[in-house]
C-alpha cells in the first residue's frame, strides 16, 4: 500500500520524496486529509525470465482457442467491400 504524504510535506520535502519514488516507492498525496493524487515510479522495461512467467501464469484460466476465434470473428467487421466504392 502506498504511503500518504500531505501536500504541505510534499512541498517541504520534495527532494526526499522524489528520491523515494525513484527507488520504487509510491505515495498518495492528500490535502486536508482527502486523497488528491498519486506519485508512482515510472515503469521501466524489464525482462521476465521463463520461470517467472510460468509461475505468474500457473493459475491463469485455460483458453478455449476455438471459442476465442469465434468471438474474435464475430467482433470483426468482415465486410471487405471498399468503403469508398473504388
N, C-alpha and C positions, 0 to 999 in steps of 0.2 A: 504494500500500500504506500502511496506517495505521502511524504511528509507535508504538513501545512506550513506555509510561510505567509506572514501578513504583508500587505502592500508596503507598509512602513519598513518592515525588516528587509524586504527586497530592495527598497531604495537605499537603506543604510548599509546593507551587507551584500550588495550585488556582486562584488568580486568573488567573495567566498561561495555564494550560491551558484554562480556561473561555473566555478571550478568544480563544484559538486555535480552539476549537470554534466559537465564534460567527462566526469568519471563514471557517469551512468545513472546517477540518482535523478529522481523525479520529484516535483513539488506541485502542490495545489496552492495557488495564490488566493488569499482571502482579503476581503475588505469588510470591515465591521462584522467579522465572523461569517460572512457569506462567501462561498467559493465563487471566484470570477474568472479563473483561468488556470492553465497548467503550464509548467515548464518541464519539458521532457527532452531527453537527448535525441539527436537525430540518429536514425538507424543507419548504420554503416553496412556495406556489403560484407557478408561473412560466408565462409564456407561451412557447410554442414557435412559431416562425414556420413558414409553409408550407414554405419551403425547408429548414429544419432537419428537419421531419417527413419530407419527401420523401427527404432524404439518409439519415436513420436507417432509413427503410423500404425503401431501394433493394434490399437483399439479403434481404428477408423472403420466405418461401416463398409461392407463389401458393396461393390457397384455391379449392378446387372448391366453389362455393356449393351445388350440388345435393347433393353428398356431405355437406357440413356440415349442411344442412337435414335429410337423412335421419338423421344421427347425433343431432341435436337432438331430432327427433321420437321416435326410439327411446328416448332417455333420459327423455323427459317421460312423466308419468303422464297418459294421455289418457282415463282413466275419469272421465266427467263426472257420475257419479251423486252425489247428495248423501250425504256420509258419515254424516249424522245421520238419514237416512231421511225427511226432510220433503218 
